[in-house]
Amino acid sequence: MWWLIVAATKDRTGLYQSNGLWFSGWHLWDNLEQVFTYQDGIFLRWTANSFLYAGSARSAAR
């Protein structure tokens, strides 16, 4: 879990060339912007689909 948090704050160069378990710059906001604007926000659609499928599976199990 720690590695995921630290890796999310690095740029691509820092991810591969710095200590993997410690911060080497703060690029979290840039990374989040890239994720949410990738292919016109497809990540948000994927996330919504995941919630929809999980919610419908839970309802069907009751």
MMTF fields as JSON, N, C-alpha, C and O atoms, coordinates in Angstrom:
{
  "mmtfVersion": "1.0.0",
  "mmtfProducer": "UNKNOWN",
  "numBonds": 247,
  "numAtoms": 248,
  "numGroups": 62,
  "numChains": 1,
  "numModels": 1,
  "chainsPerModel": [1],
  "groupsPerChain": [62],
  "chainIdList": ["A"],
  "bondAtomList": [4, 2, 8, 6, 12, 10, 16, 14, 20, 18, 24, 22, 28, 26, 32, 30, 36, 34, 40, 38, 44, 42, 48, 46, 52, 50, 56, 54, 60, 58, 64, 62, 68, 66, 72, 70, 76, 74, 80, 78, 84, 82, 88, 86, 92, 90, 96, 94, 100, 98, 104, 102, 108, 106, 112, 110, 116, 114, 120, 118, 124, 122, 128, 126, 132, 130, 136, 134, 140, 138, 144, 142, 148, 146, 152, 150, 156, 154, 160, 158, 164, 162, 168, 166, 172, 170, 176, 174, 180, 178, 184, 182, 188, 186, 192, 190, 196, 194, 200, 198, 204, 202, 208, 206, 212, 210, 216, 214, 220, 218, 224, 222, 228, 226, 232, 230, 236, 234, 240, 238, 244, 242],
  "bondOrderList": [1, 1, 1, 1, 1, 1, 1, 1, 1, 1, 1, 1, 1, 1, 1, 1, 1, 1, 1, 1, 1, 1, 1, 1, 1, 1, 1, 1, 1, 1, 1, 1, 1, 1, 1, 1, 1, 1, 1, 1, 1, 1, 1, 1, 1, 1, 1, 1, 1, 1, 1, 1, 1, 1, 1, 1, 1, 1, 1, 1, 1],
  "groupList": [{"groupName": "MET", "atomNameList": ["N", "CA", "C", "O"], "elementList": ["N", "C", "C", "O"], "formalChargeList": [0, 0, 0, 0], "bondAtomList": [1, 0, 2, 1, 3, 2], "bondOrderList": [1, 1, 2], "singleLetterCode": "M", "chemCompType": "L-PEPTIDE LINKING"}, {"groupName": "TRP", "atomNameList": ["N", "CA", "C", "O"], "elementList": ["N", "C", "C", "O"], "formalChargeList": [0, 0, 0, 0], "bondAtomList": [1, 0, 2, 1, 3, 2], "bondOrderList": [1, 1, 2], "singleLetterCode": "W", "chemCompType": "L-PEPTIDE LINKING"}, {"groupName": "LEU", "atomNameList": ["N", "CA", "C", "O"], "elementList": ["N", "C", "C", "O"], "formalChargeList": [0, 0, 0, 0], "bondAtomList": [1, 0, 2, 1, 3, 2], "bondOrderList": [1, 1, 2], "singleLetterCode": "L", "chemCompType": "L-PEPTIDE LINKING"}, {"groupName": "ILE", "atomNameList": ["N", "CA", "C", "O"], "elementList": ["N", "C", "C", "O"], "formalChargeList": [0, 0, 0, 0], "bondAtomList": [1, 0, 2, 1, 3, 2], "bondOrderList": [1, 1, 2], "singleLetterCode": "I", "chemCompType": "L-PEPTIDE LINKING"}, {"groupName": "VAL", "atomNameList": ["N", "CA", "C", "O"], "elementList": ["N", "C", "C", "O"], "formalChargeList": [0, 0, 0, 0], "bondAtomList": [1, 0, 2, 1, 3, 2], "bondOrderList": [1, 1, 2], "singleLetterCode": "V", "chemCompType": "L-PEPTIDE LINKING"}, {"groupName": "ALA", "atomNameList": ["N", "CA", "C", "O"], "elementList": ["N", "C", "C", "O"], "formalChargeList": [0, 0, 0, 0], "bondAtomList": [1, 0, 2, 1, 3, 2], "bondOrderList": [1, 1, 2], "singleLetterCode": "A", "chemCompType": "L-PEPTIDE LINKING"}, {"groupName": "THR", "atomNameList": ["N", "CA", "C", "O"], "elementList": ["N", "C", "C", "O"], "formalChargeList": [0, 0, 0, 0], "bondAtomList": [1, 0, 2, 1, 3, 2], "bondOrderList": [1, 1, 2], "singleLetterCode": "T", "chemCompType": "L-PEPTIDE LINKING"}, {"groupName": "LYS", "atomNameList": ["N", "CA", "C", "O"], "elementList": ["N", "C", "C", "O"], "formalChargeList": [0, 0, 0, 0], "bondAtomList": [1, 0, 2, 1, 3, 2], "bondOrderList": [1, 1, 2], "singleLetterCode": "K", "chemCompType": "L-PEPTIDE LINKING"}, {"groupName": "ASP", "atomNameList": ["N", "CA", "C", "O"], "elementList": ["N", "C", "C", "O"], "formalChargeList": [0, 0, 0, 0], "bondAtomList": [1, 0, 2, 1, 3, 2], "bondOrderList": [1, 1, 2], "singleLetterCode": "D", "chemCompType": "L-PEPTIDE LINKING"}, {"groupName": "ARG", "atomNameList": ["N", "CA", "C", "O"], "elementList": ["N", "C", "C", "O"], "formalChargeList": [0, 0, 0, 0], "bondAtomList": [1, 0, 2, 1, 3, 2], "bondOrderList": [1, 1, 2], "singleLetterCode": "R", "chemCompType": "L-PEPTIDE LINKING"}, {"groupName": "GLY", "atomNameList": ["N", "CA", "C", "O"], "elementList": ["N", "C", "C", "O"], "formalChargeList": [0, 0, 0, 0], "bondAtomList": [1, 0, 2, 1, 3, 2], "bondOrderList": [1, 1, 2], "singleLetterCode": "G", "chemCompType": "PEPTIDE LINKING"}, {"groupName": "TYR", "atomNameList": ["N", "CA", "C", "O"], "elementList": ["N", "C", "C", "O"], "formalChargeList": [0, 0, 0, 0], "bondAtomList": [1, 0, 2, 1, 3, 2], "bondOrderList": [1, 1, 2], "singleLetterCode": "Y", "chemCompType": "L-PEPTIDE LINKING"}, {"groupName": "GLN", "atomNameList": ["N", "CA", "C", "O"], "elementList": ["N", "C", "C", "O"], "formalChargeList": [0, 0, 0, 0], "bondAtomList": [1, 0, 2, 1, 3, 2], "bondOrderList": [1, 1, 2], "singleLetterCode": "Q", "chemCompType": "L-PEPTIDE LINKING"}, {"groupName": "SER", "atomNameList": ["N", "CA", "C", "O"], "elementList": ["N", "C", "C", "O"], "formalChargeList": [0, 0, 0, 0], "bondAtomList": [1, 0, 2, 1, 3, 2], "bondOrderList": [1, 1, 2], "singleLetterCode": "S", "chemCompType": "L-PEPTIDE LINKING"}, {"groupName": "ASN", "atomNameList": ["N", "CA", "C", "O"], "elementList": ["N", "C", "C", "O"], "formalChargeList": [0, 0, 0, 0], "bondAtomList": [1, 0, 2, 1, 3, 2], "bondOrderList": [1, 1, 2], "singleLetterCode": "N", "chemCompType": "L-PEPTIDE LINKING"}, {"groupName": "PHE", "atomNameList": ["N", "CA", "C", "O"], "elementList": ["N", "C", "C", "O"], "formalChargeList": [0, 0, 0, 0], "bondAtomList": [1, 0, 2, 1, 3, 2], "bondOrderList": [1, 1, 2], "singleLetterCode": "F", "chemCompType": "L-PEPTIDE LINKING"}, {"groupName": "HIS", "atomNameList": ["N", "CA", "C", "O"], "elementList": ["N", "C", "C", "O"], "formalChargeList": [0, 0, 0, 0], "bondAtomList": [1, 0, 2, 1, 3, 2], "bondOrderList": [1, 1, 2], "singleLetterCode": "H", "chemCompType": "L-PEPTIDE LINKING"}, {"groupName": "GLU", "atomNameList": ["N", "CA", "C", "O"], "elementList": ["N", "C", "C", "O"], "formalChargeList": [0, 0, 0, 0], "bondAtomList": [1, 0, 2, 1, 3, 2], "bondOrderList": [1, 1, 2], "singleLetterCode": "E", "chemCompType": "L-PEPTIDE LINKING"}],
  "groupTypeList": [0, 1, 1, 2, 3, 4, 5, 5, 6, 7, 8, 9, 6, 10, 2, 11, 12, 13, 14, 10, 2, 1, 15, 13, 10, 1, 16, 2, 1, 8, 14, 2, 17, 12, 4, 15, 6, 11, 12, 8, 10, 3, 15, 2, 9, 1, 6, 5, 14, 13, 15, 2, 11, 5, 10, 13, 5, 9, 13, 5, 5, 9],
  "groupIdList": [1, 2, 3, 4, 5, 6, 7, 8, 9, 10, 11, 12, 13, 14, 15, 16, 17, 18, 19, 20, 21, 22, 23, 24, 25, 26, 27, 28, 29, 30, 31, 32, 33, 34, 35, 36, 37, 38, 39, 40, 41, 42, 43, 44, 45, 46, 47, 48, 49, 50, 51, 52, 53, 54, 55, 56, 57, 58, 59, 60, 61, 62],
  "secStructList": [7, 2, 2, 2, 2, 2, 2, 2, 6, 1, 7, 2, 2, 2, 2, 2, 2, 1, 7, 6, 6, 1, 7, 7, 7, 7, 7, 2, 2, 2, 2, 2, 2, 2, 2, 2, 2, 4, 4, 4, 6, 2, 2, 2, 2, 2, 2, 2, 2, 2, 2, 2, 2, 2, 2, 2, 2, 2, 2, 2, 2, 7],
  "xCoordList": [0.831, 0.0, 0.88, 0.58, 1.959, 2.859, 3.433, 3.495, 3.858, 4.444, 3.444, 3.83, 2.175, 1.157, 1.015, 0.888, 1.037, 0.909, 2.121, 1.972, 3.311, 4.539, 4.622, 4.953, 4.334, 4.429, 3.446, 3.739, 2.3, 1.307, 1.778, 1.228, 2.793, 3.271, 4.455, 4.946, 4.922, 6.125, 5.781, 4.735, 6.684, 6.552, 7.203, 7.767, 7.126, 7.626, 9.118, 9.551, 9.898, 11.337, 11.612, 12.422, 10.965, 11.154, 10.713, 11.274, 9.727, 9.242, 10.299, 10.419, 11.062, 12.055, 13.469, 14.292, 13.768, 15.152, 15.39, 16.51, 14.379, 14.571, 14.267, 13.855, 14.476, 14.16, 12.671, 11.847, 12.32, 10.927, 10.047, 8.823, 10.646, 9.851, 9.878, 9.462, 10.371, 10.365, 10.073, 10.287, 9.587, 9.181, 10.385, 11.459, 10.201, 11.282, 10.761, 11.381, 9.684, 9.035, 7.544, 7.082, 6.809, 5.375, 4.625, 4.436, 4.202, 3.501, 2.107, 1.528, 1.575, 0.278, -0.817, -1.61, -0.869, -1.956, -1.832, -2.844, -0.616, -0.417, -0.855, -1.486, -0.524, -0.906, -2.423, -2.99, -3.079, -4.535, -5.191, -6.179, -4.647, -5.18, -5.067, -5.996, -3.931, -3.751, -4.747, -5.303, -4.974, -5.91, -7.327, -8.024, -7.756, -9.141, -9.411, -10.572, -8.38, -8.587, -8.195, -8.362, -7.686, -7.278, -8.494, -9.491, -8.424, -9.495, -10.847, -11.83, -10.878, -12.092, -12.759, -13.986, -11.955, -12.489, -12.972, -13.881, -12.4, -12.84, -12.671, -13.432, -11.69, -11.483, -12.712, -13.08, -13.347, -14.556, -15.682, -16.454, -15.783, -16.793, -16.49, -17.393, -15.223, -14.839, -15.172, -15.658, -14.909, -15.2, -16.703, -17.144, -17.479, -18.942, -19.456, -20.338, -18.924, -19.324, -19.0, -19.794, -17.846, -17.468, -18.454, -18.858, -18.844, -19.823, -21.182, -21.874, -21.561, -22.83, -22.847, -23.809, -21.799, -21.731, -21.674, -22.343, -20.892, -20.807, -22.128, -22.538, -22.802, -24.099, -25.178, -26.008, -25.173, -26.189, -25.912, -26.853, -24.654, -24.324, -24.726, -25.19, -24.55, -24.93, -26.446, -26.952, -27.169, -28.628, -29.137, -30.107, -28.504, -28.919, -28.633, -29.325, -27.627, -27.275, -28.242, -28.26, -29.023, -29.952, -31.142, -32.028],
  "yCoordList": [-1.185, 0.0, 1.254, 2.231, 1.215, 2.367, 2.658, 3.815, 1.607, 1.793, 2.436, 3.294, 2.057, 2.658, 4.151, 4.944, 4.526, 5.951, 6.729, 7.786, 6.206, 6.891, 6.933, 7.977, 5.832, 5.781, 6.735, 7.266, 6.961, 7.871, 9.318, 10.133, 9.651, 11.026, 11.295, 12.422, 10.263, 10.416, 10.559, 10.098, 11.207, 11.205, 9.926, 9.149, 9.71, 8.46, 8.259, 7.15, 9.317, 9.208, 8.874, 7.992, 9.55, 9.301, 7.911, 7.325, 7.385, 6.053, 4.995, 4.032, 5.171, 4.165, 4.466, 3.554, 5.72, 6.064, 6.507, 6.883, 6.473, 6.897, 5.732, 4.654, 5.971, 4.983, 4.673, 5.583, 3.421, 3.037, 3.227, 3.274, 3.338, 3.427, 4.806, 4.961, 5.816, 7.16, 8.189, 7.935, 9.341, 10.404, 11.018, 11.149, 11.395, 12.045, 13.218, 13.603, 13.767, 14.858, 14.739, 13.72, 15.751, 15.723, 15.989, 17.138, 14.917, 15.006, 14.395, 14.02, 14.296, 13.655, 14.337, 13.663, 15.658, 16.37, 16.201, 16.067, 16.206, 15.97, 14.56, 14.36, 13.592, 12.205, 12.029, 11.344, 12.642, 12.558, 13.217, 12.708, 14.34, 15.01, 14.113, 14.032, 13.442, 12.528, 11.38, 10.999, 10.83, 9.706, 10.139, 9.435, 11.279, 11.692, 12.322, 12.453, 12.711, 13.267, 12.303, 12.627, 11.145, 10.141, 9.698, 9.263, 9.801, 9.423, 9.994, 9.264, 11.274, 11.999, 11.464, 11.443, 11.033, 10.616, 9.181, 8.877, 8.306, 6.907, 6.233, 5.324, 6.661, 6.062, 6.253, 5.347, 7.407, 7.646, 6.71, 6.241, 6.438, 5.495, 4.089, 3.37, 3.708, 2.388, 2.27, 1.234, 3.333, 3.324, 3.219, 2.457, 3.973, 3.912, 2.52, 2.0, 1.914, 0.552, -0.436, -1.333, -0.281, -1.174, -1.065, -2.08, 0.156, 0.337, -0.236, -0.832, -0.057, -0.589, -2.112, -2.697, -2.754, -4.219, -4.748, -5.73, -4.114, -4.563, -4.377, -5.237, -3.27, -3.019, -3.97, -4.43, -4.266, -5.186, -6.62, -7.376, -7.004, -8.351, -8.49, -9.549, -7.43, -7.472, -7.58, -8.314, -6.846, -6.898, -8.273, -8.768, -8.888, -10.214, -11.287, -12.304, -11.07, -12.068, -12.07, -13.027, -11.048, -10.969, -11.795, -11.85],
  "zCoordList": [0.0, 0.0, 0.0, -0.687, 0.772, 0.824, -0.549, -0.967, -1.261, -2.584, -3.527, -4.322, -3.471, -4.338, -4.074, -5.006, -2.814, -2.458, -2.968, -3.581, -2.715, -3.142, -4.664, -5.226, -5.341, -6.8, -7.466, -8.537, -6.865, -7.439, -7.461, -8.201, -6.66, -6.587, -7.508, -7.571, -8.227, -9.047, -10.524, -10.982, -11.26, -12.705, -13.234, -12.463, -14.532, -15.11, -14.857, -14.546, -14.988, -14.745, -13.288, -13.001, -12.379, -10.958, -10.552, -9.626, -11.225, -10.907, -11.163, -10.405, -12.226, -12.6, -12.109, -12.021, -11.788, -11.468, -10.03, -9.685, -9.195, -7.808, -6.866, -7.295, -5.595, -4.583, -4.661, -4.568, -4.827, -5.007, -3.8, -3.927, -2.626, -1.409, -0.758, 0.39, -1.495, -0.93, -2.011, -3.196, -1.601, -2.514, -3.222, -2.635, -4.488, -5.233, -6.046, -7.037, -5.663, -6.379, -6.113, -5.601, -6.451, -6.189, -7.482, -7.881, -8.127, -9.409, -9.326, -10.345, -8.124, -7.931, -8.737, -9.395, -8.694, -9.394, -10.897, -11.586, -11.418, -12.853, -13.233, -14.271, -12.399, -12.667, -12.628, -13.479, -11.651, -11.574, -12.784, -13.313, -13.214, -14.399, -15.626, -16.43, -15.767, -16.897, -16.849, -17.879, -15.676, -15.549, -15.904, -16.635, -15.398, -15.594, -16.959, -17.346, -17.691, -19.027, -20.134, -21.309, -19.8, -20.787, -21.593, -21.017, -22.886, -23.814, -23.368, -23.248, -23.132, -22.75, -21.487, -21.39, -20.527, -19.235, -19.173, -18.401, -19.95, -19.976, -18.618, -18.286, -17.828, -16.507, -15.627, -14.879, -15.706, -14.91, -15.347, -14.51, -16.636, -17.122, -16.603, -16.176, -16.643, -16.133, -14.651, -14.198, -13.902, -12.467, -12.225, -11.364, -12.973, -12.834, -13.188, -12.504, -14.235, -14.599, -13.489, -13.205, -12.863, -11.77, -10.613, -10.046, -10.261, -9.195, -9.595, -8.769, -10.844, -11.328, -11.255, -10.757, -11.743, -11.719, -10.289, -9.965, -9.443, -8.056, -7.346, -6.566, -7.601, -6.967, -7.46, -6.676, -8.746, -9.272, -8.821, -8.579, -8.706, -8.21, -6.751, -6.326, -5.993, -4.576, -4.451, -3.603, -5.298, -5.254, -5.663, -5.088, -6.637, -7.104, -6.055, -6.007, -5.219, -4.212, -3.035, -2.26, -2.889, -1.744, -1.972, -1.12]
}
